Amino acid sequence: MILLLFFLIVISLLVGIANKTEDMLYQEVSENAIIVDLTNVTDQIQKEYSEYNLYGNGEDLYFQTEEIDQLIENQYIEDIYFTNVGMNSSTGFMADYEGKRLELMIDKDDFPESLKNITSYVRAPEEVYFSFKSSPVEYDGSEIYNPDYLEVLVGNFPADKSNQILIPDVMAQMIMQTSGTSSYQKLIGQTITLPISYTDQETEKTIDENKEYIISGIYNTNYQIKINDQYYIYTANQNKPQDKGEESYDTYLINSNYDDGLNDYYNGQLASYSNWLDAYGTGYQVMVVEVDDEKHINEISQILESYYPNIKLYSQYEIKNGEYKHIIAGVYIFNSLIILIITLITLFILFLLNINKNISDNKELSILYSFGYLKKDLRKIIFYQNIFEASINFIGAFISYLIFYGLFLSDTIFKLYFNSILTIDFYIIIMLYILILSSFISLLGIRRITKKKISKYLK
């Protein structure tokens, strides 16, 4: 049973890692959307220019209006959204839509009782900070593009050009304590006052004041497992193109690690500030294409690839079939190898244990064989017996696993990876494992029955 318990723990962890990886990949983009990030070049291009940090497509530094006008005419393209918050970037405007910033600190001792009564409070930082961060894309596109992997529990992202905010659940707990609200749902639409600051354009002085915001939604942070020292409050999207100033051009050069060796790749578009302005286009580097139906994703992907041949498209279709499929495949191949190794080790241990198999079992089988039972009949008896014993051991190991999970894992960050014990994949692997072991033990058992041994055991 100890061997099976170890197997349960390892398999649960491996399946959990695979499921978590897959969930994160799929969570970033909906099934009917395609992300075109001009900073996300193909592996082949990156390898060719490995000494550089390519920051854009060689053909287009930013999306061009003419290309977008052509794409939007496609009957299968529902809409197109733009942003400069890419998939590989955690950046965003750290202010609300009016440019006002938030620097809020809550002392651990001031937490509400609902937070003080959970296990993670013991390990919580002494101070927790909250700051603004604008939504990565405009409201209509928030359901199809989610680069921060946010799980909205209730409500929605903030509406465009509004004072709405999407708050973390840990802050919702604090607000519920002070407002006497009994549920997250009842917080939606409520107004809260936050201390904000901004720089006065005329005096260039920092102004501190209070401002009212409306809660539009609440997102999950798993605070029950771990309370972080920093949380974001998401504000209305500030969907602004790249600034056209010369500083932006200089920043682009720095980000691209630009020198003359990249001049051909960028077709001279970065050779001077004026050339960069000519290539400015829309000023956006990330485009979210909403397709009317998932079945048209492949067709639209081919069209986009013809426009941007050096860019890796990102969609659920590409995760399954394109340049990203090796990520999930690699995780599953690694897990399969580990499972195979563990199974082989288990079989070897069982083989060693079987050498000293209880002689009374051999005698019983020999007696049955002498009564006219065929080997195939004995094989069935041994197989069913081993299935029964393995199932009993599995139940015992499963109960032990639940105790281990409750005592050591349920209140830690590892809980996210061990939840796979409740998935169908986990049980399929366990059933196959039991079937293989039972078949192996049955094979060893039936091979022990020979005429020579029958005579020995019946004397």
Secondary structure, DSSP 8 states (H G I E B T S, - for coil): -HHHHHHHHHHHHHHHHHHHHHHHHHHTB-TTEEEEETT-B-HHHHHHTTTS---S-SS-SS--HHHHHHHHTSTTEEEEEEES--TT------S-TTS-EE-EEEEGGG--HHHHTSGGGTT--SEEEEEEEE-SS-GGGTTTB-TT---EEEE-S--TTSSEEEEEHHHHHHHHHHHT--SSGGGTT-EEEEEEEEE-TTT--EEEEEEEEEEEEEE---TTT---SEEEEEE---------SHHHHHHHHHHTT--GGGTTTTTTTTSSHHHHHHT-TTS--EEEEEES-GGGHHHHHHHHHHH-TTB--BSHHHHHHSTTHHHHHHHHHHHHHHHHHHHHHHHHHHHHHHHT--HHHHHHHHHHHHTT--HHHHHHHHHHHHHHHHHHHHHHHHHHHHHHIIIIITTSTTHHHHGGGGSHHHHHHHHHHHHHHHHHHHHHHHHT--HHHHHHHH-
